[in-house]
Amino acid sequence: MEDAQLPTLAQPTTFAEQDDQALISAISSGDNYALDTLYDRYVGLVYQLARRHLHNNEQAEDIVQEVFWRVWQHSASFESQRGRVVRWLCGITHNLCIDEIRRRRSRPLAVHEPIDHPWIDQIPDQRVDIVRSVWVIEQHHAIAAALLQLPAPQRQVVELAYFSGLSQQEIASRLNSPLGTVKTRVRLGLRRLRSLLAAGGLQLADVW
């Protein structure tokens, strides 16, 4: 999936009292805060629908992230006369779940190692080295400047991951936020950060 062109960040606006169509219109104009409001309004519904289809918590959380990323990308194409926003969200969720079920059927069966000798534990964790290598490059000032252009909730989780080396579960615990919310903000934040850096000729290592 290709990254959408990064829009100009808007100033914070209060959207809590606005209806779904107003939020979609604001999102299509590049307002990150409108997306956060829509996310908070419907994340539970989307997660429950995905969980009902997939019977898997982690995959349901991944579907939530993908749903709202697609909303960010395709909000301009939403046509209100064809139905309510919530129906559109449910349709995206349903289609993504069907795609995931089809992928499951096409995957080969996993080979399970004995519990006392899991092969995965023998693979060295390279994440710390990758993160360190990103932040010691000469262009660290450009990376810091790009971080400042992210919405505060996304910047907070990205900085906790990069500077503090916290896992997404640890970030969720520290911020007292749902893990799914943290995952979505990390993914959106990293994609926007990557787009900003790419415009300056830098590449951000994908450590998640």
Steps between C-alpha positions, in 0.01 A plus 500: 500500500650830393505793738263782421645845449543665837261795538567823679430464870203698622467685826320310779122529478228371727308233311323315780166665425522470122322228306675224307463670162667815631788288629542327163504838326767625738705181457484537121651846547792351694389558859668242725296599802176420322639153430585457869141594591349255251738233628399556861133494399505169311813304599295276732244418234763426234700284739197296610393444140849386402525281811168334415626413150855393586478369860848638556579808711830591336367468147193703597731778625687491169170533314413807710827665399443423134138622505589844630804527275267439204262763633793743502590407143152483347282741698470729199328221305228447763154579361247584771203421278607135491468449876618604843866519600461218750367275224805589288733411788324168551527425128875566499539283810298216350699502175835503681390210719390298198841565340674383818290181514594426139869554581472258791369230270789548258776495765697179563464344845754625751770262624494499880819453699502339845409753770831458682699572180313770306709598201367854504668569835838429342466788251683809634286810549647765272245772576715698746792515256274608217345778705840621619636502146213721387549760771880529478506593133602855410146599404360450853399866508279444196337201668433699815347780295277252316379359832379844600266496200312194625180536706585487870348153570695343212821684586477383861482129417770521232736681737435247776588221260811666355644686797390273783508171311157399628292231336148588390360306795724697739392827339134403541558426868690823563237716327206297634376466142362197311767307313303536178505880536876499551556273199290722275675818613843340454414384151350832390781694664775294338340524156469877524851528639633282220327720241646816652851354507473362148431853377841595640676196359510301824378147564347387829571137591183302554555357848147373556 
